[in-house]
Amino acid sequence: MFGARISLAVSVFAGLMALVLAMPLGLSSGFAGGWIDSVVTRVFDTIFAFPGILLGVGLMAVVGANLTNVVIAVAIINVPTLGRLVRGAVIAQRNEDYVEAARSIGATPIWLVTRHVVPNILPNMPSSGLRYFMKKYSSPFLSK
């Protein structure tokens, strides 16, 4: 059980870092749409095009192998997954009646995102993100 603390620390910190990186990308992509959505989605697709282990080994070769760099590499590898999760939640909220009502009375896009969309998607993001990372990276160590 002593060795599992490193695995748990990497998965928790990488999950939080990936969520911090994915939230603005998913918010801007999902809410703005258009060319911003297209560019962010293409960046996500580019990261998805490489196998995760290959991308992780490549990052470790470039920046060096220590625990901090492992956390950064795991976070970068998984930003597209969480970014798409955020993007999907934002697209679902963007079309709700209360957002349309706020838009019709003249609310700015920043106001809509910060006051209407984010408070409704935020409760699900940490639990979804951390559940994803704990399941993906910690289950082999917690199975016995």
N, C-alpha and C positions, 0 to 999 in steps of 0.2 A: 504494500500500500504506500510505502514511502516514495517509490519511484513514480507513482501516479500523479504526484503533486506537480511535476514539471509538465506532464501532458495536460492536466487540467488548467494550469496557469496559461499555457500556450493557447489552448482552445478558448478560454474566457477572454484573454487580452486580444487575441486575433479576431474574435467575434465582435468585440466592442470597437476595435479599430476599423474593421470592415464596415460595421454599421455606421460609424462616423463618416467614413468616406462615401458610402453608398447612399446615405440619406440625401445630401444635396444633389447628387447626380440623378437619383430617382425622382426627387421632387421637381427638379427643373425639367427633366425629360417628360415626366407624366403630365405636368401641368401646362407647360408651354406648348408641347407638341411640335409639329412642323419640322423644320430643319434641326432644331435643338434635339428633339427626340430621335431623329434619324442619326445624328452624329454620335450621341451617347449610346444608342443601341448598337451602332457599328463598332464602337470601342469595346463594348461588352462582348460582342460577337468575336472580335479579334482575340480577346483574352480567352474566350471559350474555345477558340480554334486550336490552342495548344494544350496538350495534356498537362494536368496540374503538376504531376511529378516532374515533368520536363521543365516547366516554367519555374518551379521551386528550385530545382538543381541549378538551373541557369542563373537565377537570382543569387543563390548562395555562392556560385563561382565568381560572380561579379563583385558582390559586396562583402564576401567573407562569411564564414560560418560561426555565428554565435547565437545565443538565445534570442536576443533582440531582433536580429535579422531574420530569424526563423519566424517570429511573430509577424514581422512586416511582410515576409513572403507569403505566409498563409493568408494574411489579410488581403493582400493584392490579388491572390488567386481566387478568393471568394467574394470579392466586391461585386462582380457581375451578378452572381446569384442573388445577393441581398438587394442590389440595385434594381433588379427586375421585380423583386418582391415589393419594394417601395413604389416603383413605377406602376405596378398593377393596382396597388391600393390607392394611389393618387388618382389614377384614371377612373376608378370606381367612385371615389368621392367627388371628383370634378363634375360629374354629371348629376349629382344629387340636387334636390329642389332647393335646399337652403343655400347652396353655393350659387345657384342661378338667381335666387332672390337677392342675395347680397350683391351679385354682379349687376343686377337690374337697377339697384339704387345707387350705383356708381362706385362700388368698392374697387380699389386698385388690385392688380394681381398679387402684389406683395401682401396686402391686407387679407385677401382671400386665402393665400397659402398659410400665412402665420396664424390667422384667427379662426379659420374654418377647416382647412384640410389637415394641417399637422396635428391639431388636438384630437382629431378623429382617427388618424392612422397611428399616432405615437404609442398608444397603449399596446398595440399588437407587435410593434417592431422589435423591442428588446427581447421579448419572450420568443418570437419567431426566430430571430437571429441567433440567440444563445442556444435555443433548442437545436437548431441546425448544426451549430458547431459542436455542441456536446455530443450529439448523436454521431456526427461524422468523425470526430477526432478522439473522443474519450471512451466510446463503447468498447473497444478492444481491451482497454485496461481495466474496465469495471466489470468485465464479464465473469471473473472468478471470485 
